[in-house]
Amino acid sequence: MEICVVGAGYVGLTSAAVLADCGHSVCCVDTNREKIQLLNQGEVPIFEPGLKELITNNRSRLTFSNSVIENIGKYPVIFIAVGTPSAPDGQTDLTYVNSVVDLIAHSITSYKTIITKSTVPPGTNEGIFHKLIEKGVNPQLFNIVSNPEFLREGTAIADMLHADKIVVGKQKDDQRSLDIIKEIYQKIDAPYIVTTLSGAEMIKYASNAFLATKISFINEIARICDKYEVNVEDVRKGIGLDPRINPHFLQSGLGYGGSCFPKDVRSLEHSALKKKVTPIILQAVQSVNYTQVDYYIEKLLTVIPGFTEMTVAVLGIAFKPQTDDTRYSPAVQLIERLSAMNPMVHTYDPKARLPFAKKENVIQYENITQAITGADCIIIATDWDEFKQLDWVEIKKLMNGHCIVDARNCIDPESVEQCGLRYIGVARS
Ligand code: UDX
């Protein structure tokens, strides 16, 4: 198939590369000149394991271009994969999606299947249909499909190639799109969920909101465990063995971050309020998450005497491992709070850079040894494998103090304590 993917961001690039790998001829377009230039030079503007190789291996079927309207006009299948950031009031800002729809309206002369990959609130794809009609586009010339993605940063390619489902939202009278989608994804073996346009949009939001709920739930349980000196890891294992609960997304820590959960839960709350539904659970989920970093700092102030006088080394800046993404990163929030409190904050991340302007008492080091040297306390804020495999005997020699704070419950307490260091996890007595 001939496919034009609009947007060379996270979702657009991964989708374009995977679709090319499935044998389609793909053109990925973006208005950002720098990004397209980099891609045409064989570089990838984001860090995602395996993406560079996948793009390189499929270059014969994959092109990158700034000529957005020309390519939208040329290709019969259009994937909309542009950003849908949060507006200040929490609703989704659809500016980029709307501008793609305008370009489609201006350039359409032959039949197109328009597939929305971007995460958009319920009702948006219906709105796109009406917008195109209002702009005078013949309804026989296009169909709209809502086909949300469920890929995670760091494992995006595998998540798309081995998807657990393919969600297809279509209009009732649309007889063509499902066959086209099946042809596009014929190399991907996954069950299809066919629903309405808004049904597909809702599946995406409900999915992210449910996962965020699991995380806030276990973080709240961890707060209670703390007070009763119960190890939350035992609780996680205990409840996770029940197949109705399962063990995934029950890792307590500093809370969820990233480009999806915070913005999508907020957007779903907004969609609910717009229809006069009070989303009590969604509001509670966010409330736990917003306060999680502060809750944890309060705990450190109580359990570590003289904490505010300490030089702290924060390991991890990214919102999770295997990515350089720092959007809504709890690690960044933690560094900002500590910088307002402690005399000196050292930090290190294998991939991510600090997203804020230089602060006098925050230093990002290029290697972990420098970051740890002279620290009174180390806080593991992102669960990179590199941090899980640290040699604590060597670490102790470099440190000035002896506190190891595992804010992701990702290391073995015994391995730390055996070396004469103090281990402080999240509700891990
Ligand atoms: C998420 C969804 O998983 C994915 O399906 C959707 O398409 C996009 O949003 P992503 O944002 O890449 O993916 O990250 P994810 O792995 O889901 O983690 C999100 C956040 O939750 C991270 O900050 C992570 O550290 C945190 N998390 C995750 C926990 O705190 N505990 C857990 O048990 C799992």
Residues whose N, C-alpha, C, O or C-beta is under 5 A from the ligand:
A	BS01	UDX	E149 F150 L151 R152 E153 I215 F249 L250 Q251 G253 G255 Y256 G257 G258 S259 C260 F261 F319 K320
